[in-house]
Amino acid sequence: MSGHAAASKPFLSDVKALRERARQHLSDGAVTSAYIGDVTQTIAILQTVLATEIVCVLRYTMHSIAATGISSEGVKKEFAAHAREEQEHMNTVAERINQLGGKPDFNPEGLATRATSQYAEGENLVDMIRENLIAERIAVEHYRELIRYFGNDDATTRVMLESILGVEEEHANDMHDLLVAHEGQPYLER
């Protein structure tokens, strides 16, 4: 870019105008006139993400307690660690809903229908691992779709989801590795 083109398009807003705009619509909190997205739609989408994370916390917690078998102790610890990370995601998403002026929906009524993942207990340790891998794969695909949807219209929500996606991909990899270890066959080509 030439120096002339950069000079014709200032990087920062007029400070005086920026300060004046900041004083307007204080009841909108963090949502300013520069927000491009649809706040109502974003909150609705994030309520689904919140429900998904709550279901994941519940499923991983139950699995961390209920898993049995000769090699279950290490897996139980992994499930418990994932439950804690999913709870961090849950809190982060709830905070974002709040920032946008919404009220995070923690009501257990209808939780299963609001979430993209399912609460599946599994009959044994391998079933539990498999159900968690399925749930993580659902989350990964859903978050990728949402990241594309938000794009630059809501960079804060997009960056939050990108961060969560990285952890969900790690969880999927962990569950895949556990499944391979317990079934003895790789499912994914490396």
C-alpha positions in Angstrom: 0.0 0.0 0.0 1.4 3.4 -0.9 1.9 6.1 1.7 -0.8 8.2 0.0 -3.5 5.5 0.2 -2.7 5.0 3.9 -3.0 8.8 4.6 -6.4 9.0 2.9 -7.9 6.3 5.2 -7.1 7.2 8.8 -6.5 4.2 11.1 -8.3 5.7 14.2 -11.6 7.4 14.5 -11.8 11.1 15.4 -11.1 10.9 19.1 -13.7 13.6 19.9 -16.4 11.7 17.9 -15.3 8.4 19.5 -15.7 9.8 23.0 -19.1 11.3 22.1 -20.4 8.0 20.7 -19.2 6.2 23.8 -21.4 8.4 25.9 -24.5 7.5 23.9 -26.7 4.5 24.5 -25.0 3.5 27.8 -27.8 1.0 28.4 -26.4 -1.1 25.5 -23.3 -1.9 27.6 -20.5 -3.4 25.4 -22.7 -3.3 22.2 -21.8 -0.2 20.4 -22.9 1.3 17.1 -19.8 -0.4 15.5 -21.2 -3.8 16.2 -22.1 -5.3 12.8 -23.8 -8.6 13.9 -27.4 -9.3 14.9 -27.3 -9.2 18.7 -30.5 -11.1 19.1 -29.4 -13.9 16.7 -25.9 -14.0 18.3 -27.4 -14.5 21.8 -29.8 -17.2 20.5 -26.8 -19.0 18.9 -24.7 -18.7 22.0 -27.6 -20.1 24.1 -27.2 -23.3 22.0 -23.5 -23.2 22.5 -24.0 -22.8 26.3 -26.5 -25.7 26.4 -24.0 -27.9 24.5 -21.2 -27.0 26.9 -23.5 -27.8 29.9 -24.4 -31.2 28.5 -20.6 -31.9 28.0 -19.9 -30.9 31.6 -22.6 -33.3 32.8 -21.6 -36.2 30.5 -17.9 -35.9 31.3 -18.6 -35.6 35.0 -20.8 -38.6 35.0 -18.3 -40.6 33.1 -15.5 -39.5 35.4 -17.4 -41.0 38.3 -19.1 -44.0 36.7 -16.2 -45.4 34.6 -15.1 -48.8 35.8 -12.7 -51.5 34.8 -9.1 -52.5 35.2 -7.7 -49.5 33.2 -10.3 -46.9 34.1 -8.4 -44.8 36.6 -6.4 -42.9 33.9 -9.5 -42.5 31.8 -11.5 -41.2 34.7 -8.9 -38.5 35.3 -9.0 -37.6 31.6 -12.8 -37.3 31.8 -12.6 -35.2 34.9 -10.1 -32.8 33.3 -12.3 -32.5 30.2 -15.3 -31.8 32.5 -13.4 -28.9 34.0 -12.4 -27.5 30.6 -15.9 -27.8 29.4 -17.1 -25.9 32.5 -14.6 -23.1 31.6 -16.1 -23.0 28.1 -19.6 -22.8 29.7 -18.6 -19.9 31.8 -16.9 -18.1 29.0 -19.9 -18.4 26.7 -22.3 -17.3 29.5 -20.1 -14.2 30.1 -20.3 -13.4 26.4 -24.1 -13.7 26.4 -24.1 -11.3 29.3 -21.8 -8.9 27.6 -24.2 -8.8 24.6 -27.1 -7.9 27.0 -28.6 -11.4 27.2 -29.3 -13.6 30.1 -27.5 -17.0 30.0 -30.0 -19.9 30.0 -28.9 -22.4 32.6 -32.4 -23.8 33.1 -32.2 -27.6 33.0 -35.7 -27.8 31.5 -35.2 -28.4 27.7 -31.5 -28.5 28.0 -31.2 -31.7 25.9 -33.2 -30.1 23.0 -31.1 -26.8 23.1 -27.8 -28.6 22.9 -26.1 -29.9 19.7 -24.4 -32.7 21.5 -26.2 -35.5 23.4 -26.1 -36.8 26.9 -25.2 -40.5 26.4 -24.0 -42.5 29.3 -22.5 -45.6 27.6 -22.7 -49.1 28.8 -18.9 -49.5 29.5 -15.6 -47.7 29.4 -15.2 -48.0 25.6 -18.8 -46.8 25.0 -18.1 -43.8 27.2 -15.0 -42.9 25.3 -16.9 -43.4 22.0 -19.8 -41.2 23.1 -17.4 -38.5 24.1 -15.5 -38.7 20.8 -18.9 -38.4 19.0 -19.8 -35.4 21.1 -16.5 -33.7 20.5 -16.7 -34.3 16.7 -20.2 -32.7 16.8 -18.8 -29.7 18.7 -15.8 -29.3 16.4 -18.1 -29.2 13.3 -20.6 -26.9 15.0 -17.9 -24.4 16.2 -16.2 -24.4 12.7 -19.6 -23.5 11.2 -20.2 -20.8 13.8 -16.7 -19.3 13.3 -17.5 -19.0 9.5 -20.9 -17.5 10.3 -19.5 -14.8 12.7 -16.5 -13.9 10.5 -15.7 -10.3 11.0 -19.3 -9.3 12.0 -18.5 -10.2 15.6 -14.8 -10.7 16.0 -15.0 -11.1 19.8 -17.5 -14.1 19.6 -15.5 -15.6 16.7 -12.2 -15.4 18.6 -13.9 -16.9 21.7 -15.2 -19.8 19.6 -11.8 -20.3 17.9 -10.3 -20.7 21.3 -12.9 -23.2 22.4 -12.6 -25.0 19.1 -8.9 -25.6 19.7 -9.6 -27.3 23.0 -12.5 -29.3 21.5 -10.1 -30.6 18.8 -7.7 -31.6 21.5 -10.5 -33.4 23.4 -11.5 -35.2 20.2 -7.9 -36.3 19.7 -7.6 -37.4 23.3 -10.8 -39.5 23.0 -9.6 -41.0 19.7 -6.3 -42.0 21.3 -8.1 -43.6 24.2 -10.4 -45.4 21.9 -7.4 -46.7 19.9 -5.7 -47.7 23.2 -8.7 -49.7 24.4 -9.8 -51.2 21.1 -6.4 -51.6 19.5 -7.2 -50.2 16.1 -6.9 -46.7 14.7 -10.1 -45.1 13.4 -8.4 -42.1 11.8 -5.6 -42.3 9.2 -2.5 -40.4 10.4 
